[in-house]
């Protein structure tokens, strides 16, 4: 077999690389599992906090390192695959909304007894923050296409700050409602409210995780257009879903 035939033979097979980052991520997840046990089983909250703090940088750093390795190698996030993933995630949201609509329309009165008056202005401010973050990630993408790395990083960091602000506002609202006696177990509306807003909040966390995973390589000059196009698409999906959440849960 000639050298050309050997090269062609190897090209027809998947190329595998070894990496330490999956092991680091696994150890970080193990640390979080131990933290859960320390807090809820052994009631050692301080130890749980320490173990959780050890696991957090391992997970974040592991994801960032793994992402950095995959950039430019034809691996990792793909724009088309993200479209199918978004479709699957949208179906999950549909099931939550259908359950909410059923409870809402079948209830003799709405909202059920024990439900406090939800804020009106606060969710509108949250909406403005999230919509602005979609604009900023679009601006970051435009500057990436133009090759302006400094502007790309500026708009990306602004997007991350806005996403974190939205998440902080959600936590603040939950904390206020829980302390006022409105919890997931209060009534059917409490169950659907925390389930739907919590599901959306988890997607915001994932989006911020994607941004942070790509930020560290980007700071080193490793900017993958495929990665950031895909990350931007996911973030726009999170933004669009919020319009359904805020319109149905807060204003209907």
C-alpha positions in Angstrom: 0.0 0.0 0.0 1.4 3.4 -1.0 1.8 6.3 1.3 -1.1 8.0 -0.5 -3.3 5.0 0.1 -2.4 4.9 3.8 -3.2 8.5 4.2 -6.5 8.0 2.4 -7.3 5.0 4.6 -6.7 7.0 7.8 -8.7 9.9 6.5 -11.7 7.7 6.3 -11.7 7.1 10.0 -12.6 9.4 12.9 -9.7 11.2 14.5 -9.6 10.9 18.3 -7.6 13.1 20.6 -6.9 12.6 24.3 -7.8 15.3 26.7 -7.6 15.8 30.5 -10.5 18.2 30.6 -13.4 15.6 30.8 -11.7 14.1 33.8 -11.5 17.5 35.5 -15.2 18.2 34.8 -16.1 14.8 36.2 -14.2 15.5 39.4 -16.0 18.8 39.7 -19.3 17.1 39.3 -18.3 14.6 41.9 -17.4 17.4 44.3 -20.9 18.9 43.8 -22.5 15.5 44.6 -20.5 15.3 47.8 -21.5 18.9 48.6 -25.1 17.9 48.2 -24.6 14.9 50.6 -22.7 17.0 53.2 -25.6 19.6 53.3 -28.7 17.5 53.0 -27.6 14.2 54.6 -24.9 15.1 57.1 -26.1 18.7 57.8 -22.6 20.1 57.5 -23.3 23.2 55.5 -19.9 24.8 55.8 -18.1 21.7 54.6 -20.7 21.5 51.7 -19.9 25.1 50.8 -16.2 24.4 50.7 -16.6 21.3 48.5 -19.0 23.1 46.2 -16.4 25.9 45.9 -13.7 23.4 44.9 -16.0 21.8 42.3 -17.1 25.1 40.7 -13.8 26.2 39.1 -13.1 22.6 38.1 -16.3 22.4 36.1 -16.0 25.9 34.6 -12.3 25.6 33.8 -12.8 22.1 32.4 -15.6 23.2 30.1 -13.5 26.2 29.0 -10.4 24.1 28.4 -12.3 21.4 26.5 -14.0 24.1 24.3 -10.7 25.7 23.6 -9.2 22.4 22.4 -12.1 21.7 20.1 -12.2 25.2 18.5 -10.9 25.1 14.9 -10.9 21.3 14.7 -14.3 20.8 13.2 -15.7 19.6 16.5 -18.0 21.0 19.2 -21.1 23.0 18.6 -22.6 23.0 15.2 -25.1 25.5 13.9 -27.4 23.0 12.3 -27.3 20.7 15.3 -28.2 23.6 17.5 -31.3 24.2 15.5 -32.5 20.6 16.2 -31.6 21.0 19.8 -33.6 24.2 20.1 -36.6 22.5 18.5 -36.4 19.7 21.2 -36.1 22.3 23.9 -39.1 24.2 22.6 -41.2 21.1 22.8 -40.3 20.8 26.5 -41.5 24.4 27.0 -44.7 23.5 25.1 -45.5 20.8 27.6 -45.1 23.2 30.5 -47.3 25.8 28.8 -50.0 23.2 27.9 -50.1 22.1 31.5 -50.4 25.8 32.6 -53.2 26.5 30.1 -55.1 23.4 31.3 -54.8 24.5 34.9 -55.7 28.1 34.0 -58.8 27.2 31.9 -60.1 24.5 34.1 -59.8 26.3 37.4 -63.1 27.8 38.8 -61.3 31.0 39.6 -57.9 32.4 38.8 -55.5 33.1 40.4 -56.1 30.5 43.1 -56.4 31.6 46.7 -53.1 32.4 48.4 -51.6 33.9 45.3 -50.0 37.3 45.8 -50.2 40.1 43.3 -47.3 39.6 40.9 -45.2 42.6 40.0 -45.9 44.3 36.7 -43.0 46.7 36.1 -40.3 44.3 37.3 -40.9 41.7 34.6 -41.0 44.4 32.0 -37.5 45.6 33.1 -36.3 42.0 33.0 -37.6 41.8 29.4 -35.8 45.0 28.4 -32.6 43.6 29.9 -32.9 40.3 28.0 -33.8 41.9 24.7 -30.9 44.2 25.0 -28.6 41.2 25.6 -29.8 39.8 22.3 -28.9 43.1 20.6 -25.4 43.1 22.1 -24.6 39.5 21.2 -25.7 40.3 17.6 -23.3 43.3 17.7 -20.5 41.0 19.0 -21.2 38.6 16.1 -21.1 41.5 13.5 -17.7 42.7 14.9 -16.4 39.1 14.8 -17.3 38.8 11.1 -15.4 42.2 10.5 -12.4 40.8 12.3 -12.5 43.4 15.1 -11.6 41.3 18.1 -11.5 44.1 20.6 -15.1 45.2 19.8 -16.2 41.6 19.7 -14.9 41.1 23.3 -16.5 44.3 24.5 -19.9 43.4 23.2 -19.6 39.8 24.4 -18.7 41.0 27.9 -21.7 43.3 27.9 -23.9 40.4 26.9 -22.6 38.3 29.7 -23.2 41.2 32.2 -26.8 41.6 30.9 -27.5 37.9 31.1 -26.1 37.8 34.7 -28.2 40.8 35.6 -31.3 39.1 34.3 -30.5 36.0 36.3 -29.9 38.1 39.4 -33.2 39.8 39.0 -34.9 36.4 38.7 -33.3 35.3 41.9 -34.3 38.5 43.6 -37.9 38.0 42.6 -38.0 34.4 43.7 -36.5 35.4 47.1 -39.1 38.2 47.5 -42.0 35.9 46.6 -40.8 33.0 48.8 -40.4 35.2 51.8 -43.9 36.6 51.2 -45.2 33.0 51.6 -45.7 32.2 47.9 -43.8 28.9 47.2 -44.0 26.1 44.7 -46.4 24.3 47.1 -48.7 27.2 47.7 -51.2 26.3 45.0 -51.4 25.2 41.3 -50.2 28.6 40.1 -47.2 28.5 42.4 -46.3 25.1 40.9 -46.5 26.3 37.3 -44.9 29.7 38.0 -41.8 28.3 39.6 -41.6 25.4 37.1 -41.8 27.6 34.0 -39.7 30.5 35.2 -37.2 28.0 36.7 -37.0 26.1 33.4 -36.3 29.3 31.6 -33.7 30.4 34.2 -31.9 27.1 33.7 -31.6 27.9 30.0 -30.1 31.3 30.9 -27.5 29.6 33.0 -26.6 27.3 30.2 -26.3 30.2 27.8 -24.0 32.1 30.2 -22.0 28.9 30.6 -21.6 28.7 26.8 -20.4 32.3 26.7 -18.0 31.8 29.5 -16.6 28.6 27.9 -15.8 30.5 24.7 -14.7 33.7 26.5 -11.5 32.3 27.9 -10.2 31.0 24.5 -11.4 34.3 22.9 -9.3 36.3 25.3 -6.3 34.4 24.0 -7.2 35.2 20.4 -8.9 31.9 19.6 -12.3 33.0 18.2 -14.3 30.4 16.2 -17.0 31.8 14.0 -18.9 28.5 14.0 -19.0 28.4 17.8 -20.2 32.0 18.3 -22.8 31.8 15.6 -24.2 28.7 17.4 -24.0 30.4 20.8 -25.7 33.5 19.5 -28.5 31.3 18.0 -29.1 29.6 21.4 -29.2 33.0 23.2 -31.8 34.4 20.8 -33.9 31.3 21.5 -33.7 32.0 25.2 -34.8 35.5 24.5 -37.8 34.5 22.4 -39.0 31.9 24.9 -39.0 34.7 27.6 -41.7 36.6 25.6 -44.0 33.5 26.0 -43.1 33.2 29.7 -43.7 36.8 30.6 -46.9 37.1 28.6 -48.5 33.9 29.8 -47.4 33.8 33.4 -47.3 37.4 34.4 -50.0 39.1 32.3 -52.6 36.5 31.6 
